[in-house]
Amino acid sequence: MIQSSLFLATTQLEPHSISGLAALWEKLYEANILNLIIVLIFLVWISKKTNLFAGLEDKMNGILHRITNAEEDKSRSEQELETTKKQVANAETITSKITQEAKEIADSLSRSIINEASHESENLEKNSERIIEGEREIASLQLTNNLTKAAFNIAEEHVKQVIDDRLHKKYINEFIDSLDNLKV
């Protein structure tokens, strides 16, 4: 609408006519173009005085700075994600290696424990046999000793009953004579 008003105003002017210039100003005044131009000039002047555009530029620079930081953070996060993915992929391999090593160690320890237990069992069996044999010998000696004492006691009682004093003296003398003949 403003362009059509200006076009009409310029086409109706006569060259070098003052009344045509006045008509142009009248048309501009009616179309509020002059008011618009004055308001725009006033706004530009106020914005320069108050540094309105500087504040906007600071805001814009801050936003650009945040965008740059966000892009850097995104890049770092993507790198960390790739590193983590590689570590996770390697974790399965490492886990299987650790599991295999643990099985081998457990098998080795199991064999070692079984061997030690077997040797200890053999040693205990041998020691038990020795102890039992020793106890058997001790019991046999004690039994023999007790039987011998009992036999001597019985023989002494029997001899006392069968042999009188005279025969007793005779046997003692014969025994002493046989000792003299032995001469060791």
BADO-917523 format. One record per atom (N, C-alpha, C): y negated, z, x negated. Coordinates in steps of 0.05 Angstrom, whole numbers, plus 32768, in hexadecimal, padded with zeros to 4 digits. Layout:
BEGIN
+-------+------+------+
: north :   up : east :
+-------+------+------+
:     Y :    Z :    X :
...
+-------+------+------+
END
This chain:
BEGIN
+-------+------+------+
: north :   up : east :
+-------+------+------+
:  8017 : 8000 : 7FF0 :
:  8000 : 8000 : 8000 :
:  7FE7 : 8000 : 7FEE :
:  7FE8 : 8010 : 7FD9 :
:  7FD1 : 8011 : 7FC7 :
:  7FCE : 7FF6 : 7FB9 :
:  7FE4 : 7FEA : 7FB1 :
:  7FE2 : 7FD0 : 7FA4 :
:  7FD6 : 7FBA : 7FB7 :
:  7FDF : 7FBB : 7FCF :
:  7FD5 : 7FA7 : 7FE2 :
:  7FB7 : 7FAB : 7FE7 :
:  7FAE : 7FC5 : 7FE7 :
:  7F92 : 7FCB : 7FEB :
:  7F82 : 7FC1 : 7FD4 :
:  7F8B : 7FC5 : 7FBC :
:  7F7D : 7FBB : 7FA4 :
:  7F7C : 7F9C : 7FA4 :
:  7F92 : 7F90 : 7FAC :
:  7F93 : 7F73 : 7FAD :
:  7F7F : 7F68 : 7FC1 :
:  7F7E : 7F75 : 7FD8 :
:  7F6B : 7F6C : 7FEC :
:  7F4E : 7F70 : 7FE2 :
:  7F4A : 7F86 : 7FD4 :
:  7F2F : 7F8C : 7FCB :
:  7F26 : 7F78 : 7FB6 :
:  7F38 : 7F70 : 7FA4 :
:  7F30 : 7F5D : 7F8F :
:  7F2E : 7F41 : 7F9A :
:  7F3D : 7F3A : 7FAD :
:  7F3B : 7F1F : 7FB8 :
:  7F22 : 7F1B : 7FC9 :
:  7F18 : 7F30 : 7FD4 :
:  7F01 : 7F2F : 7FE5 :
:  7EE7 : 7F30 : 7FD5 :
:  7EE8 : 7F38 : 7FBC :
:  7ED0 : 7F3A : 7FAB :
:  7EC7 : 7F1E : 7FA3 :
:  7EAE : 7F1C : 7FA2 :
:  7EA3 : 7F03 : 7F98 :
:  7E9C : 7F09 : 7F7B :
:  7EA0 : 7EF5 : 7F6A :
:  7E9A : 7EFA : 7F4E :
:  7E7C : 7F00 : 7F4A :
:  7E77 : 7F12 : 7F3A :
:  7E5C : 7F1B : 7F33 :
:  7E4C : 7F26 : 7F4B :
:  7E5A : 7F31 : 7F5D :
:  7E4B : 7F3B : 7F74 :
:  7E4C : 7F59 : 7F73 :
:  7E35 : 7F66 : 7F77 :
:  7E33 : 7F83 : 7F77 :
:  7E3F : 7F8E : 7F91 :
:  7E3A : 7F80 : 7FA6 :
:  7E45 : 7F8A : 7FBF :
:  7E63 : 7F8A : 7FBF :
:  7E6F : 7F77 : 7FB0 :
:  7E8D : 7F76 : 7FAD :
:  7E97 : 7F8E : 7F9E :
:  7E87 : 7F97 : 7F8A :
:  7E90 : 7FAF : 7F7A :
:  7E8E : 7FC7 : 7F8B :
:  7E7A : 7FC9 : 7F9B :
:  7E77 : 7FE0 : 7FAD :
:  7E8D : 7FE0 : 7FC1 :
:  7E95 : 7FC9 : 7FCA :
:  7EAB : 7FC7 : 7FDD :
:  7EC5 : 7FD0 : 7FD0 :
:  7EC8 : 7FC9 : 7FB6 :
:  7EE0 : 7FD2 : 7FA8 :
:  7EE1 : 7FF0 : 7FA6 :
:  7ECA : 7FFC : 7F9F :
:  7EC9 : 8019 : 7F9D :
:  7ECE : 8026 : 7FB9 :
:  7EC5 : 8019 : 7FCD :
:  7EC9 : 8023 : 7FE8 :
:  7EE7 : 8022 : 7FEF :
:  7EF4 : 800C : 7FE8 :
:  7F10 : 8009 : 7FED :
:  7F20 : 801E : 7FDD :
:  7F18 : 8022 : 7FC4 :
:  7F26 : 8036 : 7FB3 :
:  7F23 : 8051 : 7FBE :
:  7F0B : 8057 : 7FC8 :
:  7F05 : 8071 : 7FD4 :
:  7F16 : 8075 : 7FED :
:  7F18 : 8061 : 7FFE :
:  7F28 : 8063 : 8016 :
:  7F46 : 8065 : 800F :
:  7F4F : 8059 : 7FFB :
:  7F6C : 805A : 7FF4 :
:  7F72 : 8073 : 7FE4 :
:  7F60 : 8084 : 7FDE :
:  7F64 : 809D : 7FCE :
:  7F6E : 8098 : 7FB2 :
:  7F6B : 8080 : 7FA9 :
:  7F75 : 807A : 7F8E :
:  7F63 : 8088 : 7F7A :
:  7F49 : 8089 : 7F7F :
:  7F37 : 8096 : 7F6E :
:  7F3D : 80B4 : 7F6C :
:  7F43 : 80BF : 7F83 :
:  7F4B : 80DC : 7F83 :
:  7F64 : 80E1 : 7F73 :
:  7F77 : 80CF : 7F77 :
:  7F90 : 80D1 : 7F68 :
:  7F8C : 80CF : 7F4A :
:  7F7B : 80BD : 7F42 :
:  7F75 : 80B9 : 7F25 :
:  7F67 : 80D2 : 7F1B :
:  7F55 : 80DD : 7F2A :
:  7F46 : 80F5 : 7F21 :
:  7F59 : 810D : 7F1F :
:  7F6B : 8110 : 7F33 :
:  7F7F : 8126 : 7F32 :
:  7F91 : 8123 : 7F1A :
:  7F9A : 810B : 7F14 :
:  7FAC : 8106 : 7EFD :
:  7F9D : 810D : 7EE3 :
:  7F84 : 8105 : 7EE1 :
:  7F75 : 810B : 7EC8 :
:  7F72 : 8129 : 7EC6 :
:  7F6C : 8136 : 7EDC :
:  7F69 : 8153 : 7EDC :
:  7F83 : 8161 : 7ED4 :
:  7F9A : 8158 : 7EDF :
:  7FB4 : 8163 : 7ED7 :
:  7FBA : 815F : 7EBA :
:  7FB4 : 8148 : 7EAF :
:  7FB9 : 8143 : 7E92 :
:  7FA8 : 8156 : 7E82 :
:  7F8F : 8159 : 7E8A :
:  7F7C : 816A : 7E7B :
:  7F86 : 8187 : 7E7C :
:  7F8F : 8191 : 7E93 :
:  7F99 : 81AD : 7E96 :
:  7FB3 : 81B0 : 7E86 :
:  7FC4 : 819C : 7E87 :
:  7FDD : 819F : 7E78 :
:  7FD8 : 81A0 : 7E5A :
:  7FC4 : 8191 : 7E50 :
:  7FBD : 8193 : 7E34 :
:  7FB1 : 81AD : 7E2D :
:  7FA1 : 81B8 : 7E3E :
:  7F94 : 81D2 : 7E39 :
:  7FA8 : 81E8 : 7E3A :
:  7FBB : 81E7 : 7E4C :
:  7FCE : 81FD : 7E4F :
:  7FE8 : 81F8 : 7E3F :
:  7FEA : 81E3 : 7E31 :
:  8002 : 81DB : 7E22 :
:  801B : 81DC : 7E35 :
:  8018 : 81D1 : 7E4C :
:  802D : 81D0 : 7E5F :
:  8044 : 81BE : 7E54 :
:  803D : 81A8 : 7E48 :
:  8052 : 8197 : 7E3E :
:  805F : 81A3 : 7E25 :
:  8050 : 81B3 : 7E16 :
:  805D : 81C0 : 7DFF :
:  8073 : 81D4 : 7E08 :
:  806D : 81E2 : 7E1E :
:  8082 : 81F4 : 7E29 :
:  809A : 81E5 : 7E32 :
:  8095 : 81CE : 7E3F :
:  80AB : 81BD : 7E48 :
:  80BA : 81B2 : 7E30 :
:  80AB : 81AB : 7E1B :
:  80B8 : 81A1 : 7E03 :
:  80C9 : 81B6 : 7DF6 :
:  80BF : 81CF : 7DF5 :
:  80CE : 81E6 : 7DEA :
:  80E8 : 81EA : 7DFB :
:  80E5 : 81E9 : 7E15 :
:  80FC : 81EC : 7E26 :
:  8110 : 81D5 : 7E21 :
:  8106 : 81BD : 7E1E :
:  8117 : 81A6 : 7E19 :
:  8125 : 81A9 : 7DFE :
:  8116 : 81B2 : 7DE9 :
:  8123 : 81B7 : 7DCF :
:  8138 : 81CD : 7DD0 :
:  8132 : 81E2 : 7DE0 :
:  8146 : 81F7 : 7DE3 :
:  815F : 81ED : 7DF0 :
:  815C : 81DD : 7E05 :
:  8173 : 81D2 : 7E12 :
:  8183 : 81BF : 7E00 :
:  8174 : 81AF : 7DF0 :
:  8181 : 819D : 7DDD :
:  8190 : 81AD : 7DC8 :
:  8184 : 81C3 : 7DBF :
:  8191 : 81D5 : 7DAB :
:  81AB : 81E1 : 7DB7 :
:  81A9 : 81EA : 7DD0 :
:  81C1 : 81F5 : 7DDD :
:  81D7 : 81E0 : 7DE0 :
:  81CF : 81C8 : 7DE7 :
:  81E2 : 81B2 : 7DEA :
:  81F0 : 81AC : 7DCF :
:  81E0 : 81AC : 7DBA :
:  81EB : 81A8 : 7D9F :
:  81FE : 81BE : 7D97 :
:  81F6 : 81D7 : 7D9D :
:  8208 : 81EE : 7D97 :
:  8222 : 81EC : 7DA7 :
:  821F : 81E4 : 7DC1 :
:  8237 : 81E2 : 7DD2 :
:  8249 : 81CC : 7DC8 :
:  823E : 81B6 : 7DBE :
:  824F : 81A0 : 7DB3 :
:  825D : 81AA : 7D9A :
:  824F : 81B9 : 7D89 :
:  825B : 81C4 : 7D70 :
:  8271 : 81D7 : 7D77 :
:  826C : 81E9 : 7D8B :
:  8280 : 81FC : 7D94 :
:  8298 : 81ED : 7D9F :
:  8293 : 81D8 : 7DAE :
:  82A9 : 81C9 : 7DBA :
:  82BA : 81BC : 7DA3 :
:  82AC : 81B1 : 7D8F :
:  82BA : 81A5 : 7D79 :
:  82CB : 81BA : 7D6A :
:  82C0 : 81D2 : 7D65 :
:  82CF : 81E7 : 7D58 :
:  82E7 : 81F0 : 7D69 :
:  82E2 : 81F2 : 7D82 :
:  82F8 : 81FA : 7D94 :
:  830E : 81E6 : 7D95 :
:  8307 : 81CC : 7D94 :
:  831B : 81B7 : 7D94 :
:  832B : 81B9 : 7D7A :
:  831E : 81BE : 7D63 :
:  832C : 81C1 : 7D4A :
:  833E : 81D9 : 7D4A :
:  8335 : 81EF : 7D55 :
:  8345 : 8207 : 7D57 :
:  835D : 8202 : 7D69 :
:  8359 : 81F3 : 7D7F :
:  836F : 81EC : 7D91 :
:  8384 : 81DB : 7D82 :
:  837B : 81C8 : 7D73 :
:  838E : 81B7 : 7D63 :
:  839D : 81C9 : 7D4F :
:  838F : 81DB : 7D42 :
:  839C : 81EC : 7D2E :
:  83B0 : 81FE : 7D3D :
:  83A9 : 8209 : 7D53 :
:  83BB : 821A : 7D63 :
:  83D3 : 820A : 7D6C :
:  83CF : 81F2 : 7D75 :
:  83E6 : 81E1 : 7D7E :
:  83F9 : 81DC : 7D66 :
:  83EE : 81D7 : 7D4F :
:  83FF : 81D3 : 7D37 :
:  840E : 81ED : 7D31 :
:  8401 : 8204 : 7D33 :
:  840E : 821D : 7D2D :
:  8423 : 8223 : 7D41 :
:  841E : 821D : 7D5B :
:  8433 : 8221 : 7D6F :
:  844A : 820F : 7D6A :
:  8445 : 81F6 : 7D62 :
:  845B : 81E4 : 7D5C :
:  846B : 81EE : 7D44 :
:  845D : 81F9 : 7D30 :
:  846B : 8204 : 7D19 :
:  8478 : 821F : 7D1F :
:  846F : 822D : 7D34 :
:  847A : 8247 : 7D3A :
:  8497 : 8245 : 7D42 :
:  849E : 822F : 7D51 :
:  84BA : 822C : 7D58 :
:  84CC : 8228 : 7D40 :
:  84C2 : 8218 : 7D2D :
:  84D2 : 8214 : 7D14 :
:  84D4 : 822E : 7D05 :
:  84BE : 823C : 7D02 :
:  84BE : 8256 : 7CF3 :
:  84D0 : 826A : 7D01 :
:  84CF : 826B : 7D1C :
:  84DF : 827D : 7D2B :
:  84FD : 8277 : 7D27 :
:  8504 : 825E : 7D27 :
:  8520 : 8257 : 7D23 :
:  8529 : 825E : 7D07 :
:  8517 : 825A : 7CF3 :
:  851E : 8261 : 7CD8 :
:  8522 : 827F : 7CD5 :
:  8510 : 828E : 7CE1 :
:  8511 : 82AB : 7CDF :
:  852B : 82B5 : 7CED :
:  8531 : 82A9 : 7D04 :
:  8549 : 82B1 : 7D13 :
:  8562 : 82AB : 7D02 :
:  8562 : 8293 : 7CF6 :
:  8579 : 828C : 7CE5 :
:  857C : 829F : 7CCD :
:  8566 : 82A6 : 7CC0 :
:  8567 : 82B8 : 7CAA :
:  8570 : 82D4 : 7CB3 :
:  8567 : 82DC : 7CCA :
:  856F : 82F6 : 7CD5 :
:  858D : 82F7 : 7CDA :
:  8597 : 82E1 : 7CE5 :
:  85B4 : 82DF : 7CEA :
:  85C4 : 82E1 : 7CD0 :
:  85BA : 82D2 : 7CBC :
:  85C8 : 82D3 : 7CA2 :
:  85C7 : 82EF : 7C96 :
:  85B0 : 82FC : 7C97 :
:  85AE : 8317 : 7C8D :
:  85C0 : 832A : 7C9C :
:  85C1 : 8327 : 7CB6 :
:  85D2 : 8338 : 7CC7 :
:  85EF : 8334 : 7CC0 :
:  85F7 : 831B : 7CBD :
:  8613 : 8315 : 7CB6 :
:  861A : 8321 : 7C9B :
:  8607 : 831E : 7C87 :
:  860C : 8329 : 7C6D :
:  860E : 8347 : 7C6E :
:  85FC : 8354 : 7C7C :
:  85FD : 8371 : 7C7F :
:  8617 : 837A : 7C8D :
:  861F : 836B : 7CA1 :
:  8637 : 8371 : 7CB0 :
:  8650 : 8370 : 7C9E :
:  8651 : 835B : 7C8E :
:  8668 : 8358 : 7C7B :
:  8667 : 836F : 7C67 :
:  864F : 8375 : 7C5D :
:  864C : 838B : 7C49 :
:  8655 : 83A6 : 7C55 :
:  864D : 83AB : 7C6E :
:  8654 : 83C4 : 7C7B :
:  8672 : 83C5 : 7C80 :
:  867E : 83AF : 7C88 :
:  869B : 83AE : 7C8D :
:  86AA : 83B3 : 7C73 :
:  86A1 : 83A6 : 7C5D :
:  86AE : 83AA : 7C43 :
:  86AC : 83C7 : 7C3A :
:  8694 : 83D3 : 7C3D :
:  8690 : 83EE : 7C35 :
:  86A2 : 8401 : 7C46 :
:  86A3 : 83FC : 7C60 :
:  86B3 : 840C : 7C71 :
:  86D1 : 8409 : 7C6B :
:  86D9 : 83F1 : 7C64 :
:  86F5 : 83EC : 7C5D :
:  86FC : 83FC : 7C43 :
:  86EB : 83FA : 7C2F :
:  86EF : 8408 : 7C16 :
:  86EF : 8427 : 7C1A :
:  86DD : 8430 : 7C2A :
:  86DC : 844C : 7C30 :
:  86F4 : 8455 : 7C3F :
:  86FD : 8445 : 7C51 :
:  8716 : 844B : 7C61 :
:  872E : 844D : 7C4E :
:  872F : 843A : 7C3C :
:  8746 : 843A : 7C28 :
:  8744 : 8453 : 7C17 :
:  872C : 845A : 7C0E :
:  8729 : 8472 : 7BFD :
:  8730 : 848B : 7C0D :
:  8727 : 848C : 7C26 :
:  872E : 84A4 : 7C36 :
:  874C : 84A5 : 7C3B :
:  8758 : 848E : 7C3F :
:  8776 : 848E : 7C43 :
:  8784 : 8498 : 7C2A :
:  877B : 848E : 7C12 :
:  8788 : 8497 : 7BF9 :
:  8783 : 84B4 : 7BF4 :
:  876A : 84BD : 7BF9 :
:  8764 : 84DA : 7BF5 :
:  8774 : 84EB : 7C09 :
:  8777 : 84E1 : 7C21 :
:  8787 : 84F0 : 7C35 :
:  87A4 : 84F2 : 7C2C :
:  87AE : 84DC : 7C22 :
:  87CA : 84DC : 7C19 :
:  87CD : 84F0 : 7C02 :
:  87BA : 84F0 : 7BEF :
:  87BC : 8503 : 7BD9 :
:  87BA : 8520 : 7BE2 :
:  87A8 : 8524 : 7BF5 :
:  87A5 : 8540 : 7BFF :
:  87BE : 8548 : 7C0D :
:  87C9 : 8536 : 7C1E :
:  87E2 : 853D : 7C2D :
:  87F8 : 8542 : 7C19 :
:  87FB : 8531 : 7C05 :
:  8810 : 8534 : 7BF1 :
:  880D : 854F : 7BE2 :
:  87F3 : 8555 : 7BDB :
:  87EE : 856F : 7BCD :
:  87F5 : 8586 : 7BDF :
:  87ED : 8585 : 7BF8 :
:  87F4 : 859A : 7C0B :
:  8812 : 859C : 7C0F :
:  881F : 8586 : 7C10 :
:  883C : 8586 : 7C13 :
:  8849 : 8594 : 7BFB :
:  883F : 858D : 7BE3 :
:  884B : 859A : 7BCB :
:  8846 : 85B8 : 7BCB :
:  882D : 85BF : 7BD3 :
:  8826 : 85DC : 7BD4 :
:  8838 : 85EA : 7BE8 :
:  883B : 85DD : 7BFF :
:  884C : 85E9 : 7C14 :
:  8869 : 85EB : 7C0A :
:  8872 : 85D6 : 7BFC :
:  888E : 85D6 : 7BF1 :
:  8891 : 85EC : 7BDD :
:  887D : 85EF : 7BCB :
:  887F : 8604 : 7BB6 :
:  887E : 8620 : 7BC3 :
:  886C : 8623 : 7BD7 :
:  886B : 863D : 7BE4 :
:  8885 : 8643 : 7BF3 :
:  8891 : 862E : 7C00 :
:  88AA : 8632 : 7C0D :
:  88C0 : 8639 : 7BFA :
:  88C0 : 862A : 7BE3 :
:  88D4 : 862F : 7BCF :
:  88D1 : 864B : 7BC4 :
:  88B8 : 8653 : 7BBF :
:  88B2 : 866D : 7BB4 :
:  88BB : 8683 : 7BC8 :
:  88B4 : 867F : 7BE1 :
:  88BC : 8692 : 7BF6 :
:  88DA : 8693 : 7BF9 :
:  88E7 : 867C : 7BF8 :
:  8905 : 867B : 7BFA :
:  8912 : 8689 : 7BE2 :
:  8906 : 8684 : 7BCB :
:  8911 : 8691 : 7BB2 :
:  890E : 86AF : 7BB4 :
:  88F7 : 86B8 : 7BBC :
:  88F2 : 86D5 : 7BBF :
:  8906 : 86E1 : 7BD3 :
:  8909 : 86D2 : 7BEA :
:  891B : 86DC : 7BFE :
:  8937 : 86DD : 7BF4 :
:  893E : 86C7 : 7BE5 :
:  895A : 86C6 : 7BDB :
:  895E : 86DD : 7BC7 :
:  894A : 86E2 : 7BB6 :
:  894D : 86F8 : 7BA2 :
:  894F : 8713 : 7BB1 :
:  893F : 8716 : 7BC5 :
:  8940 : 872F : 7BD4 :
:  895C : 8732 : 7BE2 :
:  8965 : 871D : 7BED :
:  8980 : 871E : 7BFA :
:  8995 : 8723 : 7BE5 :
:  8993 : 8715 : 7BCF :
:  89A8 : 8718 : 7BBA :
:  89A7 : 8734 : 7BAF :
:  898E : 873F : 7BAC :
:  898C : 875A : 7BA1 :
:  8999 : 876E : 7BB4 :
:  8994 : 876B : 7BCD :
:  89A0 : 877D : 7BE1 :
:  89BE : 8779 : 7BE1 :
:  89C7 : 8761 : 7BE0 :
:  89E4 : 875C : 7BE0 :
:  89F1 : 8767 : 7BC7 :
:  89E3 : 8763 : 7BB0 :
:  89EE : 876D : 7B97 :
:  89EF : 878C : 7B98 :
:  89DB : 8798 : 7BA3 :
:  89DB : 87B5 : 7BA5 :
:  89F2 : 87BF : 7BB6 :
:  89F8 : 87B0 : 7BCA :
:  8A0D : 87B9 : 7BDC :
:  8A29 : 87B3 : 7BCF :
:  8A2B : 879E : 7BC0 :
:  8A45 : 8796 : 7BB5 :
:  8A4B : 87A3 : 7B9A :
:  8A36 : 87A6 : 7B8A :
:  8A3B : 87B0 : 7B6F :
:  8A33 : 87CD : 7B6F :
:  8A44 : 87DC : 7B62 :
:  8A3E : 87F8 : 7B5E :
:  8A2F : 87FC : 7B44 :
:  8A29 : 8815 : 7B3C :
:  8A19 : 881A : 7B24 :
:  8A28 : 8812 : 7B0B :
:  8A42 : 8816 : 7B0A :
:  8A51 : 8810 : 7AF2 :
:  8A51 : 87F2 : 7AEE :
:  8A56 : 87E2 : 7B01 :
:  8A57 : 87C5 : 7AFE :
:  8A3B : 87BB : 7AF8 :
:  8A28 : 87C8 : 7B03 :
:  8A0C : 87C0 : 7AFF :
:  8A05 : 87C3 : 7AE1 :
:  8A0C : 87D9 : 7AD5 :
:  8A06 : 87DD : 7AB9 :
:  8A15 : 87C9 : 7AA8 :
:  8A2D : 87C2 : 7AB0 :
:  8A3D : 87AF : 7AA1 :
:  8A30 : 8794 : 7AA1 :
:  8A26 : 878B : 7AB8 :
:  8A1A : 8771 : 7ABA :
:  89FF : 8770 : 7AAB :
:  89F1 : 8786 : 7AAB :
:  89D8 : 8787 : 7A9C :
:  89DE : 8785 : 7A7E :
:  89F2 : 8793 : 7A75 :
:  89F9 : 8792 : 7A59 :
:  8A02 : 8776 : 7A51 :
:  8A12 : 8769 : 7A61 :
:  8A1B : 874E : 7A5C :
:  8A03 : 873A : 7A5A :
:  89F1 : 873E : 7A6C :
:  89D9 : 872D : 7A6C :
:  89C9 : 8730 : 7A53 :
:  89C5 : 874A : 7A4A :
:  89B6 : 874F : 7A32 :
:  89C5 : 8744 : 7A1A :
:  89DF : 8745 : 7A19 :
:  89EF : 873A : 7A03 :
:  89EC : 871C : 7A03 :
:  89EC : 870F : 7A1A :
:  89E9 : 86F2 : 7A1A :
:  89CE : 86EA : 7A10 :
:  89BA : 86FA : 7A15 :
:  899F : 86F4 : 7A0B :
:  899E : 86F6 : 79ED :
:  89AC : 8709 : 79E2 :
:  89AC : 870C : 79C5 :
:  89BA : 86F5 : 79B8 :
:  89CE : 86EA : 79C5 :
:  89DD : 86D3 : 79BA :
:  89CD : 86B9 : 79BC :
:  89BA : 86B7 : 79CD :
:  89AC : 869E : 79D1 :
:  8999 : 8698 : 79B9 :
:  898B : 86AA : 79AF :
:  8979 : 86A7 : 7999 :
:  8968 : 868D : 799A :
:  8955 : 868F : 79A4 :
:  8944 : 8678 : 79A8 :
:  8934 : 8672 : 798F :
+-------+------+------+
END
